[in-house]
Amino acid sequence: MVLTLKYQTKAQLLARFRERYRTATKRELAKLAAWLYDRYIDGDLTATQIRNAFNLDTQAKWDAFRVKIQTLRDQYAAIDGAVGE
């Protein structure tokens, strides 16, 4: 999915996203993490853009955050795809 913005820059989008992510709870947080990781994997957002928005000023912080959002994405996908017997 290509990220097409009309009325804001990627930096503005990420600033708003960061605030929403900061205040999100449980399932919403996992959903937001999944969206963010997918945009990163698709190349719509770069590591530098995400690092700047989330104040991840070292490689170690970025690596930990990337693993966290990837894990949340995978867990969200598992829950979202679960079905009963």
Backbone as CSV, one residue per row, in Angstrom:
resi,resn,N_x,N_y,N_z,CA_x,CA_y,CA_z,C_x,C_y,C_z
1,MET,0.841,-1.177,0.000,0.000,0.000,0.000,0.883,1.236,0.000
2,VAL,0.694,2.085,-0.956,1.482,3.300,-1.059,0.871,4.371,-0.172
3,LEU,1.726,5.013,0.610,1.288,6.080,1.504,1.255,7.384,0.716
4,THR,0.056,7.886,0.427,-0.108,9.126,-0.323,-0.699,10.180,0.606
5,LEU,0.035,11.248,0.780,-0.403,12.319,1.677,-0.780,13.550,0.864
6,LYS,-1.909,14.174,1.220,-2.363,15.372,0.520,-2.159,16.626,1.358
7,TYR,-2.463,16.556,2.632,-2.552,17.766,3.439,-1.529,17.840,4.570
8,GLN,-0.569,16.926,4.580,0.467,16.964,5.600,1.716,16.257,5.089
9,THR,2.828,16.587,5.694,4.079,15.921,5.331,4.203,14.636,6.144
10,LYS,5.160,13.815,5.780,5.394,12.597,6.556,5.818,12.940,7.973
11,ALA,6.591,14.001,8.136,7.016,14.424,9.475,5.805,14.834,10.323
12,GLN,4.861,15.555,9.717,3.653,15.955,10.442,2.801,14.739,10.791
13,LEU,2.672,13.828,9.844,1.926,12.597,10.097,2.551,11.832,11.263
14,LEU,3.857,11.681,11.237,4.534,10.927,12.286,4.452,11.621,13.639
15,ALA,4.447,12.938,13.665,4.288,13.663,14.933,2.911,13.375,15.542
16,ARG,1.886,13.414,14.716,0.534,13.098,15.188,0.428,11.628,15.578
17,PHE,1.034,10.769,14.765,1.030,9.334,15.046,1.723,9.046,16.366
18,ARG,2.851,9.700,16.603,3.621,9.497,17.843,2.770,9.812,19.064
19,GLU,2.034,10.888,19.010,1.172,11.257,20.142,0.078,10.219,20.351
20,ARG,-0.514,9.746,19.283,-1.558,8.716,19.376,-0.972,7.420,19.936
21,TYR,0.216,7.058,19.465,0.906,5.848,19.918,1.229,5.957,21.412
22,ARG,1.645,7.138,21.828,2.020,7.363,23.229,0.844,7.137,24.179
23,THR,-0.354,7.469,23.750,-1.520,7.381,24.614,-2.382,6.138,24.350
24,ALA,-1.975,5.319,23.403,-2.769,4.136,23.042,-2.710,3.074,24.134
25,THR,-3.730,2.247,24.151,-3.771,1.148,25.106,-3.934,-0.170,24.368
26,LYS,-3.319,-1.169,24.874,-3.396,-2.570,24.456,-3.633,-2.817,22.975
27,ARG,-4.835,-3.198,22.606,-5.129,-3.598,21.222,-4.858,-2.459,20.236
28,GLU,-5.207,-1.245,20.622,-4.958,-0.103,19.748,-3.451,0.082,19.525
29,LEU,-2.664,-0.095,20.571,-1.216,0.018,20.454,-0.673,-1.021,19.482
30,ALA,-1.144,-2.244,19.589,-0.697,-3.304,18.688,-1.099,-2.989,17.249
31,LYS,-2.293,-2.460,17.059,-2.755,-2.103,15.718,-1.909,-0.972,15.131
32,LEU,-1.603,0.019,15.944,-0.758,1.121,15.490,0.654,0.638,15.174
33,ALA,1.182,-0.231,16.018,2.516,-0.790,15.776,2.541,-1.570,14.469
34,ALA,1.485,-2.328,14.215,1.399,-3.096,12.975,1.391,-2.168,11.770
35,TRP,0.604,-1.106,11.848,0.542,-0.146,10.745,1.907,0.488,10.519
36,LEU,2.564,0.920,11.595,3.862,1.581,11.482,4.908,0.639,10.904
37,TYR,4.955,-0.587,11.391,5.942,-1.539,10.897,5.694,-1.862,9.423
38,ASP,4.452,-2.014,9.054,4.137,-2.292,7.653,4.542,-1.132,6.740
39,ARG,4.337,0.111,7.186,4.767,1.267,6.395,6.286,1.293,6.275
40,TYR,6.990,0.887,7.326,8.449,0.823,7.297,8.915,-0.257,6.322
41,ILE,8.328,-1.438,6.410,8.708,-2.545,5.532,8.394,-2.219,4.068
42,ASP,7.273,-1.553,3.831,6.881,-1.191,2.462,7.738,-0.056,1.890
43,GLY,8.500,0.608,2.737,9.354,1.695,2.273,8.668,3.048,2.249
44,ASP,7.446,3.123,2.762,6.736,4.401,2.808,7.349,5.347,3.837
45,LEU,7.865,4.788,4.907,8.534,5.555,5.958,9.926,4.975,6.156
46,THR,10.884,5.848,6.361,12.250,5.378,6.550,12.564,5.245,8.044
47,ALA,13.627,4.513,8.323,14.073,4.374,9.710,14.394,5.747,10.292
48,THR,15.018,6.599,9.516,15.371,7.940,9.995,14.131,8.749,10.358
49,GLN,13.100,8.682,9.536,11.864,9.420,9.826,11.231,8.921,11.121
50,ILE,11.185,7.618,11.298,10.595,7.044,12.508,11.464,7.367,13.721
51,ARG,12.765,7.221,13.567,13.681,7.528,14.674,13.524,8.969,15.124
52,ASN,13.417,9.890,14.191,13.247,11.303,14.550,11.927,11.540,15.281
53,ALA,10.863,10.941,14.803,9.541,11.145,15.416,9.480,10.579,16.828
54,PHE,10.167,9.474,17.058,10.106,8.804,18.359,11.329,9.096,19.235
55,ASN,12.157,10.032,18.801,13.356,10.417,19.558,14.252,9.232,19.877
56,LEU,14.475,8.397,18.904,15.339,7.234,19.071,16.730,7.622,18.566
57,ASP,17.510,8.219,19.447,18.766,8.852,19.032,19.970,7.919,18.956
58,THR,19.808,6.663,19.301,20.910,5.709,19.157,20.435,4.492,18.376
59,GLN,21.387,3.805,17.800,21.058,2.593,17.045,20.434,1.539,17.949
60,ALA,20.926,1.438,19.177,20.386,0.449,20.112,18.914,0.726,20.427
61,LYS,18.557,1.997,20.598,17.155,2.348,20.864,16.281,2.010,19.653
62,TRP,16.782,2.312,18.457,16.031,1.995,17.244,15.842,0.498,17.113
63,ASP,16.900,-0.269,17.326,16.812,-1.727,17.206,15.777,-2.292,18.173
64,ALA,15.796,-1.819,19.422,14.838,-2.296,20.425,13.411,-1.922,20.037
65,PHE,13.213,-0.699,19.551,11.884,-0.253,19.145,11.384,-1.043,17.943
66,ARG,12.266,-1.256,16.967,11.886,-2.016,15.768,11.461,-3.437,16.131
67,VAL,12.196,-4.072,17.028,11.837,-5.423,17.473,10.495,-5.388,18.200
68,LYS,10.284,-4.355,19.008,9.024,-4.231,19.758,7.830,-4.098,18.818
69,ILE,7.932,-3.209,17.816,6.776,-3.024,16.939,6.581,-4.231,16.020
70,GLN,7.658,-4.900,15.676,7.524,-6.123,14.871,6.823,-7.202,15.679
71,THR,7.194,-7.351,16.939,6.562,-8.336,17.812,5.082,-8.016,18.012
72,LEU,4.785,-6.740,18.261,3.383,-6.332,18.432,2.589,-6.596,17.151
73,ARG,3.199,-6.325,16.001,2.519,-6.586,14.727,2.204,-8.067,14.569
74,ASP,3.175,-8.906,14.881,2.975,-10.349,14.755,1.899,-10.846,15.719
75,GLN,1.902,-10.329,16.933,0.887,-10.722,17.911,-0.495,-10.230,17.495
76,TYR,-0.559,-9.013,16.968,-1.834,-8.477,16.507,-2.380,-9.310,15.352
77,ALA,-1.514,-9.687,14.437,-1.926,-10.507,13.295,-2.443,-11.856,13.766
78,ALA,-1.799,-12.446,14.769,-2.234,-13.735,15.298,-3.615,-13.628,15.939
79,ILE,-3.823,-12.586,16.694,-5.123,-12.382,17.353,-6.196,-12.051,16.314
80,ASP,-5.859,-11.194,15.388,-6.817,-10.766,14.358,-7.231,-11.939,13.465
81,GLY,-6.321,-12.880,13.262,-6.625,-14.002,12.391,-7.187,-15.213,13.119
82,ALA,-7.309,-15.123,14.437,-7.795,-16.267,15.207,-9.284,-16.513,14.946
83,VAL,-9.632,-17.772,14.910,-11.035,-18.172,14.746,-11.361,-19.258,15.771
84,GLY,-12.601,-19.400,16.049,-13.046,-20.428,16.987,-13.053,-21.803,16.353
85,GLU,-13.477,-22.757,17.122,-13.469,-24.146,16.641,-14.481,-24.386,15.572
